[in-house]
Structures are given as structure tokens and as C-alpha cells.
Amino acid sequence: MRARELGRKGIVVVGDRVALVGDTSGTPDTLARIVRVEPRTSMLRRSADDTDEVERPIVANADQLVIVTALADPPPRPRMIDRVLVAAFDADIEPLLCLTKADLAAPDELVARYEPLGLPYVVVRKGGDLEELRTKLAGRLSVLVGHSGVGKSTLVNALVPDAGRAVSHVNAITGRGRHTSSSAVALELPSGGWIIDTPGVRSFGLGHVVIDNVLAAFPALAEGAVNCPKGCTHRGEECALDAWVEQGHADAASLASLRRLFASRDAPEDD
């Protein structure tokens, strides 16, 4: 339980490193209190919607965000991927795209869409080898985010055999999965490292995001942004990044992809 001294603002989330007092054996009828939350290295947040600037913490101290997306059943939703990427860059957490159900559809089109961003990815299929994914997760604290029905819980159960995460099914009419995980949970990987499984999400509000934090994830473009006017959204005619690209300092495809990410803050996720 949380100590009273932490106060109402002493929020504790999955991934936090904390100091405890009391009986930490974990045996029945014992009690320990969280008395201090250690400084966080990162915080993944989302807001209720794009007009809400109130940050809702999801996971602390993650150094990798795994965006789990099915290639079919349900079909991929690039706008949602874009929005989660924005949240990852804002929080300074390395993203990894995990494409599931490759036995039902090819990954080429989706991979090509994110190639200009240099986004790392892994492709998995039903009953396939997960060694590449295990390698990318080893020794890291990774948070898994994705819609219900994309195979996230199936992956977790394969990576941590005794996890026992409930698996959802996709509605044949709506093409969406049903929420089966109701809370985030951290699970230790047999080969080292941790994964944090989160409930399936249908929206990812970005009202809290700072554009300059996202731009900082792209050093070649961020360097050119120093010539932009104050408050530049990096999407209008006054933006200096176009000239920066024309001068050969950065790649045009990367700028176009980055602007698509910025635009994702202002458009519906299903657009």
C-alpha cells in the first residue's frame, strides 16, 4: 500500500522503482508500505483526448515501447501507430514496431510507410519463431501497447509461459477486439529483462505532447529547426525545414513522415 506521507500527488504506476518499509516477504497477511518513489527515467503518458492537457501516466521507466499491430484481423490502423509513436518520442522512449499475424497478410506496405523514420520492426506469425523479438526485448524494460485483438496477450503468454494473460477475439462485424486485460502488469522475461503488458486501447490522446520533444528525436531535422520562427508548428510555409532539406542536410522523406506524425495530433485516429 502507499504511505500517507506521499500525499495525493504521490502517484505510483507500473514500472516505478520504490522504497518499501514493512514485511516484504509477500506471504499472506503481511503488509508493506511504499514510502518513496525513486526519480523516473521516463514516463509514458496519454490524455483522455486531444483537447485534454491532463496527463495520465501509464508506465514509468520503460526504455522501449513495442507497438503491437496486426497485419490483418483486425487490419492495421496507421493513424493509431502514428499517435503512439508521437507519445514515444515525446517521452524519449525508443519505439519498436511488432507486426503480428504475418501468416494472414504481408508486411511490406506497412514497413515501407515507416522506413523513412528508421523505425525498427519485427514480424511474427502464428506458431512462428520469436527469437528475433526475444533478442530485442532482452535486458530491457519494454511496454507493449496495441489494440485488443492484435495478438498482444498471445505474444506475452509465449514470451512468459506462466503469464496466463487472457486472449481476446476479434468481432467479425466491427473488426475490433474486446478488452481482456483490465490493468497493466510487469512480467519478468526468462532470458532477462521485463515486459509490461497494458490493456488494449482504442484511443491515444495527445493533448499533453510537446512538439519540440518529438522533433528532438530526429537530430538532423532538429538542427535545422533552430531557424524556424518561435512557435513554429513545422507544417506551414514559415517553417525553415523545407530549406534545410533542400540544402541537403536532411532527407525529404523523413521530413514528410515527421509532418505526418505532427498531423496525427489534429486528425481522427481512423482517418
URBELWO-V570844 format. One record per residue. D_LAST is the distance of its C-alpha to the last C-alpha in whole Angstrom. Layout:
D_LAST / D_LAST
This chain:
43 / 42 / 45 / 45 / 46 / 42 / 41 / 38 / 36 / 37 / 34 / 35 / 32 / 32 / 33 / 35 / 38 / 41 / 45 / 46 / 50 / 51 / 52 / 49 / 50 / 48 / 50 / 50 / 51 / 51 / 49 / 48 / 46 / 43 / 45 / 43 / 40 / 40 / 38 / 34 / 33 / 30 / 27 / 24 / 22 / 19 / 19 / 18 / 16 / 15 / 18 / 20 / 22 / 24 / 24 / 24 / 26 / 25 / 27 / 30 / 32 / 29 / 29 / 27 / 23 / 22 / 19 / 19 / 17 / 18 / 18 / 18 / 18 / 16 / 14 / 12 / 9 / 9 / 7 / 9 / 12 / 11 / 12 / 15 / 16 / 16 / 18 / 21 / 21 / 22 / 24 / 26 / 25 / 25 / 22 / 23 / 20 / 22 / 20 / 22 / 23 / 24 / 26 / 23 / 21 / 22 / 20 / 21 / 17 / 16 / 19 / 19 / 16 / 17 / 21 / 21 / 20 / 23 / 21 / 24 / 23 / 25 / 25 / 26 / 27 / 29 / 32 / 32 / 34 / 32 / 34 / 32 / 30 / 33 / 34 / 31 / 31 / 35 / 37 / 33 / 32 / 28 / 26 / 23 / 20 / 17 / 16 / 19 / 20 / 19 / 23 / 23 / 26 / 28 / 28 / 29 / 32 / 33 / 33 / 35 / 37 / 38 / 35 / 35 / 31 / 30 / 28 / 25 / 24 / 21 / 21 / 21 / 19 / 16 / 16 / 16 / 19 / 21 / 22 / 26 / 26 / 27 / 28 / 28 / 31 / 32 / 34 / 37 / 36 / 40 / 40 / 39 / 36 / 34 / 30 / 29 / 27 / 24 / 23 / 20 / 17 / 14 / 13 / 14 / 15 / 16 / 18 / 21 / 20 / 22 / 21 / 24 / 24 / 21 / 23 / 26 / 25 / 25 / 29 / 29 / 26 / 27 / 31 / 30 / 28 / 31 / 32 / 29 / 30 / 30 / 26 / 24 / 21 / 21 / 18 / 21 / 24 / 26 / 25 / 28 / 26 / 25 / 29 / 30 / 28 / 30 / 33 / 32 / 31 / 28 / 26 / 23 / 21 / 21 / 20 / 17 / 16 / 17 / 15 / 12 / 13 / 14 / 11 / 9 / 12 / 10 / 7 / 5 / 6 / 4 / 0
